[in-house]
């Protein structure tokens, strides 16, 4: 379980959860989620986005490629609670328009 505090403008890299399922509860503020699709021949492309206000719950299935963040224009902090099973390990990260997939391992200072 993770509790994350986000300042306006903070966001994750575009990532998947490499086999973990997840649930995120928006405890305070507004979360913006951008959802992407990946095709080997075309790379990563934007699919949709949504705003999740305080009290909302969003989930991450497998596969699920997304980016979470606190919009700069929100003017307020964001607090989210994350639960993953199995626990998160190495994540895959992506860049729009690129077929390249990188690996990302959060260190202790980020959790």
C-alpha positions in Angstrom: 0.0 0.0 0.0 1.2 3.5 -0.9 0.0 6.9 0.2 1.2 9.6 -2.2 1.1 13.3 -1.8 1.2 15.3 -5.0 1.9 19.0 -5.5 0.3 20.8 -8.5 2.1 19.7 -11.7 3.4 16.4 -10.3 2.8 13.3 -12.4 4.1 9.8 -13.0 6.0 8.7 -16.0 3.7 6.8 -18.5 3.8 3.3 -17.1 2.2 -0.1 -16.7 2.3 -2.3 -13.6 4.0 -5.3 -15.1 1.5 -7.9 -14.0 0.1 -6.2 -10.9 -3.5 -5.2 -10.5 -4.1 -1.9 -8.6 -6.7 0.3 -7.0 -6.3 4.0 -6.3 -8.6 6.0 -4.0 -8.5 9.8 -4.3 -8.4 10.9 -0.7 -8.2 14.6 -1.4 -7.9 16.8 -4.5 -8.4 15.9 -8.2 -6.4 13.2 -10.0 -6.0 13.3 -13.8 -5.5 9.9 -15.5 -4.3 9.6 -19.1 -4.8 6.2 -20.7 -2.7 4.9 -23.6 -2.5 1.9 -26.0 0.6 0.2 -27.2 1.1 -1.6 -30.6 4.5 -3.0 -31.5 4.5 -1.5 -35.0 3.2 2.0 -34.0 4.4 2.4 -30.4 2.5 4.2 -27.8 -0.6 6.4 -28.5 -3.0 8.4 -26.4 -6.4 6.7 -25.9 -8.4 8.8 -23.4 -8.3 10.8 -20.2 -10.4 11.4 -17.2 -10.7 13.5 -14.1 -11.2 11.7 -10.7 -12.4 14.0 -7.9 -12.1 13.4 -4.1 -13.8 10.1 -3.1 -13.4 8.4 -6.6 -11.8 5.0 -7.0 -10.0 4.0 -10.1 -8.4 0.7 -11.0 -5.5 -0.6 -13.0 -6.0 -3.9 -14.8 -3.5 -6.0 -16.8 -2.5 -4.7 -19.2 -3.0 -1.1 -18.4 -0.8 1.8 -19.5 -1.4 5.1 -18.0 -0.1 8.3 -16.4 -1.4 9.8 -13.2 -1.0 13.4 -12.0 -2.1 16.5 -10.3 -2.8 19.1 -12.9 -0.8 22.3 -12.6 -4.0 24.3 -12.8 -5.6 22.5 -9.8 -4.0 24.9 -7.4 -4.3 22.3 -4.6 -2.5 19.3 -3.3 -3.6 15.8 -4.1 -3.5 12.7 -1.8 -4.0 9.2 -3.2 -4.0 5.8 -1.6 -2.7 2.9 -3.8 -3.0 -0.9 -3.3 -1.4 -3.4 -5.6 -1.4 -7.2 -5.8 1.1 -8.7 -6.3 3.2 -5.9 -4.8 4.8 -3.5 -7.4 8.3 -4.3 -8.6 9.9 -3.2 -11.8 7.5 -1.2 -14.0 7.6 -0.7 -17.8 7.7 3.0 -18.9 6.8 4.3 -22.3 7.0 7.5 -24.5 4.3 8.6 -26.9 5.0 7.7 -30.5 7.9 5.4 -29.6 8.1 1.6 -29.7 10.8 1.6 -27.0 9.8 0.2 -23.6 12.1 1.0 -20.6 12.3 -0.4 -17.1 11.8 1.6 -13.9 12.4 0.5 -10.3 11.2 3.0 -7.6 13.8 3.4 -4.9 13.0 3.9 -1.2 12.9 7.7 -1.4 9.9 7.4 -3.9 7.7 5.1 -1.8 
